[in-house]
Amino acid sequence: MDHFLINQPLHQPSFIRSFVRREGRFTKAQRSALIDYWPYYGVDTHQQSLNLDELFIKKQPIVIDIGFGNGESLLYLAKQHANLNFLGVEVYRPGIGNLLRNIYLEKIENIRVVNKDVVELLQNNISTNSISSALIWFPDPWPKKRHHKRRLIQVHFLELLATKIVTEGELSIATDWKPYAEHIQETVQQCRLFKKCQASKFIKHRPQTKFERRGKKLGHEVFAQTYIKK
Ligand SMILES: C[S@@+](CC[C@H](N)C(=O)[O-])C[C@H]1O[C@@H](n2cnc3c(N)ncnc32)[C@H](O)[C@@H]1O
């Protein structure tokens, strides 16, 4: 179960992490859901390369939701799109517990969950050309200049992600932080592997996420864009 129930320190990676390890506060239900439902919906990543199709009941296009938070929007998407398989990736364990509980309660079959830094997951466990669509909705904006190096969206990250996305597959990014939106646009342009598109062929309607609601309450505008891998 990876570094899951035991609170082990993460080893020092060769890159700057886009998050700071925070255990957060678990509710009793979230903690028990982690223990009870991880064996059913959780994905252990000891194996070098995961066969994504084998994780799911039906073989269908795979959408990776990077940093799903409490999983509210991921759950909604999975219910709306029974024709897609969703691989949720998150490092925040109370959020994972919350999602596992809801997957169980709502008997959702097309979500599997990984508890790992997405950079390491992509580097070590995901095969090339295996993902149809990647969602990065409201990644941590790291507003202070000295923290910009922690932002997930960087050229080298997009290059890595692009190798895993099929040709004509998609990347969807949303943020409520204008300077990050500008950084994202510049970075996507710089990496030259994606082009803008009008609408996603996979996700009909982007649901409002928890962080989006929070941003809107603060009066923030939302910037969302779907790209196609060239
Ligand atoms: C601002 S929250 C957004 C959550 C959700 N997408 C939403 O819109 O409500 C960003 C999430 O990304 C997760 N995260 C940040 N860096 C990550 C990484 N390298 N791998 C996996 N998850 C990451 C954080 O733990 C956090 O839950």
The ligand as an ORCA input file, in Angstrom:
! r2SCAN-3c Opt
* xyz 0 1
  C      -5.600     23.508     -5.022
  S      -5.931     21.801     -4.895
  C      -7.159     21.534     -6.166
  C      -7.993     20.313     -5.901
  C      -9.092     20.014     -6.930
  N      -8.548     19.769     -8.258
  C     -10.089     21.132     -6.959
  O     -10.085     21.905     -7.950
  O     -10.881     21.248     -6.019
  C      -4.490     21.063     -5.620
  C      -4.347     19.609     -5.242
  O      -3.243     19.052     -5.947
  C      -2.576     18.137     -5.111
  N      -1.191     18.016     -5.612
  C      -0.274     18.998     -5.676
  N       0.864     18.551     -6.223
  C       0.648     17.232     -6.519
  C       1.459     16.228     -7.097
  N       2.706     16.495     -7.480
  N       0.945     14.996     -7.262
  C      -0.331     14.727     -6.860
  N      -1.154     15.657     -6.317
  C      -0.668     16.888     -6.145
  C      -2.655     18.778     -3.738
  O      -2.500     17.838     -2.690
  C      -4.047     19.400     -3.769
  O      -5.027     18.545     -3.222
*
